[in-house]
Structures are given as structure tokens and as C-alpha cells.
Amino acid sequence: MIGRREWLGVTLGVGAAYALDPRLLRAVQQGRLLQRAIPSTGERLPVVGLGSSATFAQLARREELDALRDVIRTMVEQGARVFDTAPSYGASEQVAGDLAHELGVADKIFWATKVNVAGRGGTADPAAARAQIEASLQKFRVPTIDLIQVHNLADVPTQLGILKALKREGRIRYLGVTTTSNRQYALLEQVMRTEPLDFIGIDYAVDNRDVEATILPLAAERKIGVLVYVPFGRTRLWQRVAERTLPEWAQEFDATTWAQFFIKYVVSHPAVTAVTPATSQARHMADNIGGGIGRLPDAAMRRRMADLVDALPPAPPRR
């Protein structure tokens, strides 16, 4: 079985940002990263950002730290801003904060993190929640965090109440809730209808389209921004495309790689504000940014993209 790393034949190491495929560099350099407005304020954000789950969490070697530095440098230099993380992602907040300050780009990043001291189905201790948020502020070394969301819809009344107070105090700029489980979609809809949210964070991909039925239309109706996680799918899309060549008709919406194909499907939905795929390689960061540049598929093309993915054979069984 292969993943994206093997599929692209990329090696991890120092200087990865400068070993990019010229095709990817041209795609980024010849266009500007598209932006979308945050519905509650009109502030505009680039549609592609950077996630950190499982990539910034643990650093065993110096080479890994150097690679992540190149990822952040590439992200900012090519016009992306949103960095999404969570206290539960190991050392992610600390590593990203340190690298951003080392590079002198901390003020160019839209810092998005989460709060959850309740666990699944538990009750949050308000003091512990505030302490977790203060720790995030210290790790980012910023006076104000751009966005904090209640992670996994855990004890929303308590933790969202704290975020509301912090927003009034000017400690955070935006607030929201997240889930990447379809079992929580009914609760998410309820919270979206009853709470003054700036954002939701959800799972969405060309092979994982459940949120198109109700969640995304409701976000548009309620003027709630949408951050998308897991844009490379729930069915091991990299294994499913394997050695397949990107269809020629992908040129009609300026996709030159499978990563851009997957990302363009997501950001072409008008309710999506930004997508934050995680990566530990600068080459992948540049490729992802290319997914937010140029033309986007229209409704008919989106159906064609979904049909193509639905027709792919399943990924080989895990060994």
C-alpha cells in the first residue's frame, strides 16, 4: 500500500522547500491563492491552510524539525495563513509557535486551536478549560488567538460559554465548535442553530460528502465560517488512485495533481472558508496551495469528480 509520501516519491529532510517540482512552483508562482470572507466579519482568509494532527505532534530527529520549518516558511511565502491545531495534538502548538517566531512570521499566521478538557461525553471543569487556553496563548506567544473552537462538541454549554467570555474580553477573535464524526452531526446542527458561532470545523472530502446535505447549507444560511479537515478522504484515497493518471479534464479547473483535485473539490463548495490539510513536507504544502489557485470546478464538474471517485476500486485491505 502507498500513501501520499510514497506516491510522490518525496524524501524528508533539510531543504525540502527548495527541492520542489518546478511544475508545482510554477503553479504557485503564476497565480494568487484564492480568498474567502469569514461570514461574521468579512475578513478574508486564503482558502488553503495547514493542519497539524500527526505531523507536528512528535519530533524525534533534527531533520523533522527542519522539515516543519520549511513547511511553515513555504506556507507563509506562498500566501497561506491558517494554521489549525489543538492541545491534544502533542507538541504541535509549542513547535509551531517556536518555529513561527524563529522565522519572524508569527504575526502573519491566523492561529486556530481548540479547547477540550471534558473528553467524550464528560463534563468540563471551567478552571481547567481556562488553563488550557492560557497555555495555548503562551505556546503561540501571542496576546490574542484568532480562533478557538470547542473540540469534538465536548460539553458545549460550559466550554463555549468560556469562549464567549474570552471573546468579549478580546482574548480571542473568533469562536466555534468542531466534529469529525457523523454521529455528532445532529448535535452540530442544533448548536449551529442556537449559538452565535463564527466557525465550525468538520470533515469533508470528495469521498466523504455527508455534510453537503444539511451542514454546509446551514452554515451558509447562518453565516458561519467552515474549516475543513481530512480533505484527502476517509477511504484511503491515495491508495485508491495509486498509479492512476489524473484525468485530462482536470485541466479545466487547473488541477495538475491528485492533491489539487481533492482540495479543489472541497474549496469549490461556496460554504467552505478554508481547508487545512496536514503535512510535514514543504513539497506537499506547495502542492496543496496549488489547489487554491486558478479555476474551481462548477456544479457539473463537481458531480463528475464525485462520480470518478465513487467508481474507483476500494483500497487494498490493511495488512
C-alpha positions as CSV (number, residue, x, y, z in Angstrom):
1,M,0.0,0.0,0.0
2,I,1.1,3.5,-0.7
3,G,0.4,6.9,0.8
4,R,0.9,10.4,-0.5
5,R,4.6,10.4,0.5
6,E,5.4,7.2,-1.4
7,W,3.1,8.2,-4.3
8,L,5.0,11.4,-4.9
9,G,8.4,9.9,-4.1
10,V,9.4,12.5,-1.7
11,T,12.1,12.2,1.0
12,L,12.0,14.1,4.3
13,G,15.0,16.4,5.1
14,V,16.6,19.7,5.1
15,G,16.0,21.9,2.1
16,A,12.7,20.2,1.1
17,A,11.2,23.6,0.3
18,Y,13.9,24.1,-2.4
19,A,13.5,20.7,-4.0
20,L,10.0,21.3,-5.2
21,D,8.9,20.1,-8.6
22,P,9.2,23.0,-11.0
23,R,5.7,22.3,-12.1
24,L,4.4,22.9,-8.6
25,L,6.5,26.0,-8.2
26,R,5.1,27.5,-11.4
27,A,1.6,26.7,-10.4
28,V,2.0,28.6,-7.2
29,Q,4.1,31.5,-8.6
30,Q,1.8,32.2,-11.6
31,G,-1.4,32.6,-9.6
32,R,-2.7,34.0,-6.3
33,L,-4.2,31.9,-3.6
34,L,-7.9,32.4,-3.6
35,Q,-9.5,34.0,-0.5
36,R,-12.9,33.7,1.1
37,A,-14.6,36.0,3.6
38,I,-15.3,35.0,7.1
39,P,-19.1,35.4,7.1
40,S,-19.4,37.0,10.6
41,T,-17.0,39.9,9.8
42,G,-16.0,39.9,6.1
43,E,-12.3,39.4,7.0
44,R,-10.8,37.4,4.1
45,L,-8.7,34.2,4.5
46,P,-6.8,32.2,2.0
47,V,-8.7,29.1,1.2
48,V,-5.8,26.7,1.9
49,G,-4.0,26.5,5.2
50,L,-2.1,23.9,7.3
51,G,-3.3,21.3,9.8
52,S,-1.0,19.7,12.3
53,S,-2.6,16.5,13.6
54,A,0.0,13.7,13.5
55,T,2.7,15.9,11.8
56,F,3.8,18.5,14.4
57,A,3.0,16.2,17.3
58,Q,6.3,14.5,17.9
59,L,9.8,15.3,16.8
60,A,12.4,12.5,17.1
61,R,15.1,14.0,14.8
62,R,16.5,17.3,13.9
63,E,15.7,16.6,10.3
64,E,12.0,16.5,11.2
65,L,12.2,19.9,12.8
66,D,14.0,21.4,9.8
67,A,11.3,19.9,7.5
68,L,8.5,21.5,9.6
69,R,10.3,24.9,9.5
70,D,10.3,24.6,5.7
71,V,6.6,23.8,5.7
72,I,5.8,27.0,7.7
73,R,8.1,29.0,5.5
74,T,6.5,27.7,2.3
75,M,3.0,28.3,3.7
76,V,3.6,31.9,4.5
77,E,5.7,32.7,1.5
78,Q,3.1,31.4,-0.9
79,G,0.2,33.3,0.8
80,A,-1.4,30.8,3.1
81,R,-2.2,31.9,6.7
82,V,-4.5,29.5,8.6
83,F,-2.7,27.1,11.0
84,D,-5.0,24.7,12.7
85,T,-4.0,22.7,15.8
86,A,-5.2,21.5,19.2
87,P,-3.7,21.0,22.7
88,S,-4.4,17.3,22.2
89,Y,-2.0,17.2,19.2
90,G,1.0,16.6,21.3
91,A,3.7,19.2,20.9
92,S,2.0,20.8,17.9
93,E,1.2,24.2,19.5
94,Q,4.7,24.6,21.0
95,V,6.6,23.5,17.9
96,A,4.5,25.7,15.6
97,G,4.8,28.7,17.9
98,D,8.5,28.4,18.3
99,L,9.1,27.9,14.5
100,A,6.9,30.8,13.5
101,H,8.7,33.2,15.9
102,E,12.1,31.9,14.8
103,L,11.1,32.6,11.2
104,G,9.6,36.0,12.1
105,V,6.2,35.1,10.7
106,A,4.0,34.7,13.8
107,D,2.1,37.8,13.0
108,K,1.3,36.6,9.5
109,I,-0.5,33.4,10.7
110,F,-4.1,33.0,11.6
111,W,-3.8,30.9,14.7
112,A,-6.6,28.4,15.1
113,T,-6.7,26.0,18.0
114,K,-9.2,24.1,20.2
115,V,-10.3,23.6,23.8
116,N,-11.5,20.4,25.4
117,V,-10.9,19.3,28.9
118,A,-14.1,17.2,29.1
119,G,-13.2,14.3,26.9
120,R,-16.0,12.5,25.0
121,G,-19.3,12.8,26.9
122,G,-17.7,14.3,30.0
123,T,-18.1,17.5,31.9
124,A,-15.6,20.3,31.6
125,D,-14.0,22.0,34.6
126,P,-14.1,25.7,33.8
127,A,-10.8,26.4,35.5
128,A,-9.1,23.6,33.6
129,A,-10.5,24.9,30.3
130,R,-9.2,28.4,31.0
131,A,-5.8,27.0,32.0
132,Q,-5.7,25.1,28.7
133,I,-6.5,28.2,26.7
134,E,-3.8,30.2,28.6
135,A,-1.3,27.5,27.8
136,S,-2.2,27.8,24.1
137,L,-1.6,31.6,24.3
138,Q,1.8,31.1,25.9
139,K,2.9,28.5,23.4
140,F,1.9,30.7,20.4
141,R,3.4,33.7,22.2
142,V,0.5,35.9,21.0
143,P,-1.8,38.3,23.1
144,T,-4.8,37.1,21.2
145,I,-5.7,33.8,19.5
146,D,-7.6,34.2,16.2
147,L,-9.9,31.2,16.6
148,I,-10.6,28.7,19.4
149,Q,-13.2,26.0,18.9
150,V,-14.8,23.5,21.2
151,H,-13.2,20.3,20.2
152,N,-15.5,17.3,19.3
153,L,-18.5,19.2,20.7
154,A,-17.5,18.3,24.2
155,D,-19.6,20.0,26.9
156,V,-20.5,22.8,24.6
157,P,-22.5,24.8,27.2
158,T,-19.5,25.1,29.6
159,Q,-16.7,25.5,27.1
160,L,-18.4,27.6,24.5
161,G,-19.6,29.9,27.4
162,I,-15.9,30.4,28.3
163,L,-15.0,31.2,24.7
164,K,-17.9,33.8,24.6
165,A,-16.4,35.5,27.7
166,L,-12.9,35.4,26.2
167,K,-14.2,36.9,23.0
168,R,-15.8,39.8,24.9
169,E,-12.5,40.3,26.8
170,G,-10.6,40.5,23.5
171,R,-8.5,37.4,24.2
172,I,-9.8,35.5,21.2
173,R,-11.2,36.9,17.9
174,Y,-13.5,34.1,16.7
175,L,-15.1,31.1,18.3
176,G,-16.7,27.9,17.1
177,V,-17.1,24.1,17.5
178,T,-15.7,21.1,15.7
179,T,-16.6,17.5,15.0
180,T,-15.2,14.9,12.5
181,S,-17.8,12.3,13.4
182,N,-21.1,11.9,11.5
183,R,-22.6,10.5,14.8
184,Q,-22.4,14.1,16.1
185,Y,-23.9,15.9,13.1
186,A,-27.4,16.2,14.7
187,L,-25.8,17.8,17.7
188,L,-23.7,20.0,15.5
189,E,-26.9,21.2,13.7
190,Q,-28.5,22.0,17.0
191,V,-25.5,24.1,18.1
192,M,-25.3,25.9,14.8
193,R,-29.0,26.9,15.0
194,T,-28.8,28.1,18.6
195,E,-25.4,29.5,19.2
196,P,-23.6,32.6,17.8
197,L,-20.8,30.7,16.1
198,D,-18.1,32.3,13.8
199,F,-16.8,28.9,12.6
200,I,-17.4,25.2,12.6
201,G,-14.6,22.6,11.9
202,I,-15.8,19.5,10.0
203,D,-14.6,16.5,8.0
204,Y,-15.3,16.8,4.2
205,A,-13.8,15.3,1.1
206,V,-14.8,14.1,-2.3
207,D,-15.3,10.6,-0.9
208,N,-17.0,11.9,2.3
209,R,-19.8,14.2,1.3
210,D,-22.4,13.8,4.0
211,V,-22.1,17.4,5.2
212,E,-23.3,18.6,1.8
213,A,-26.9,17.6,2.6
214,T,-27.5,19.8,5.7
215,I,-24.4,21.1,7.5
216,L,-22.9,23.2,4.7
217,P,-26.2,24.7,3.6
218,L,-27.0,25.5,7.2
219,A,-23.5,27.2,7.6
220,A,-24.3,29.4,4.6
221,E,-27.7,30.2,6.0
222,R,-26.4,31.0,9.5
223,K,-23.4,32.9,8.1
224,I,-20.9,30.5,9.8
225,G,-17.4,30.0,8.5
226,V,-16.3,26.5,7.7
227,L,-12.8,25.0,8.3
228,V,-12.4,21.6,6.6
229,Y,-10.4,18.8,8.0
230,V,-9.5,15.4,6.4
231,P,-9.7,16.7,2.8
232,F,-7.9,13.6,1.5
233,G,-10.7,11.4,2.5
234,R,-11.9,8.6,4.7
235,T,-11.4,5.7,2.2
236,R,-7.6,6.0,1.7
237,L,-7.9,8.0,-1.5
238,W,-4.1,7.9,-2.1
239,Q,-4.2,4.1,-2.2
240,R,-7.3,4.2,-4.4
241,V,-5.8,6.5,-7.1
242,A,-2.5,4.6,-6.8
243,E,-0.8,4.7,-10.2
244,R,-3.7,6.3,-12.0
245,T,-3.1,9.3,-14.1
246,L,-5.0,12.4,-13.3
247,P,-7.8,12.7,-15.9
248,E,-7.2,15.3,-18.7
249,W,-10.4,17.1,-17.9
250,A,-8.9,18.2,-14.5
251,Q,-7.1,20.8,-16.6
252,E,-10.5,22.5,-17.0
253,F,-10.2,23.6,-13.3
254,D,-6.4,24.0,-13.2
255,A,-5.7,20.8,-11.2
256,T,-2.3,19.3,-12.0
257,T,-2.0,16.7,-9.2
258,W,-4.4,14.5,-7.3
259,A,-3.9,16.6,-4.2
260,Q,-5.1,19.6,-6.1
261,F,-8.0,17.6,-7.5
262,F,-9.1,16.6,-3.9
263,I,-8.6,20.1,-2.5
264,K,-10.4,21.9,-5.4
265,Y,-13.4,19.7,-4.8
266,V,-13.6,20.9,-1.2
267,V,-12.9,24.6,-1.7
268,S,-15.3,24.8,-4.7
269,H,-18.2,24.5,-2.3
270,P,-19.2,28.1,-1.6
271,A,-19.8,27.5,2.1
272,V,-16.2,26.4,2.7
273,T,-13.9,29.1,4.1
274,A,-10.7,27.2,4.2
275,V,-9.2,23.7,4.2
276,T,-6.3,22.7,6.4
277,P,-4.6,19.5,5.2
278,A,-1.8,18.4,7.5
279,T,1.7,17.8,6.1
280,S,5.3,17.5,7.3
281,Q,6.8,18.3,3.9
282,A,7.2,21.6,2.1
283,R,6.7,20.0,-1.3
284,H,3.3,18.9,-0.2
285,M,2.5,22.3,1.3
286,A,3.2,23.9,-2.1
287,D,1.1,21.3,-3.9
288,N,-1.8,21.9,-1.5
289,I,-1.6,25.6,-2.1
290,G,-1.9,24.9,-5.8
291,G,-5.3,23.5,-5.0
292,G,-6.5,27.0,-4.0
293,I,-5.1,28.7,-7.2
294,G,-6.8,29.2,-10.5
295,R,-10.2,28.0,-11.6
296,L,-12.5,25.9,-9.5
297,P,-14.9,23.2,-10.7
298,D,-18.6,24.2,-11.2
299,A,-21.5,22.1,-10.1
300,A,-21.5,19.8,-13.1
301,M,-17.8,19.3,-12.8
302,R,-18.1,18.5,-9.1
303,R,-20.6,15.8,-9.9
304,R,-18.1,14.4,-12.5
305,M,-15.3,14.4,-9.9
306,A,-17.5,12.6,-7.3
307,D,-18.6,10.0,-9.9
308,L,-15.0,9.3,-10.7
309,V,-14.0,8.8,-7.1
310,D,-17.1,6.7,-6.4
311,A,-16.2,4.4,-9.3
312,L,-12.6,3.8,-8.1
313,P,-11.9,0.3,-6.6
314,P,-11.6,0.2,-2.8
315,A,-8.2,0.4,-1.2
316,P,-6.5,-2.9,-0.6
317,P,-7.1,-4.4,2.8
318,R,-4.8,-3.3,5.6
319,R,-2.1,-5.8,6.4
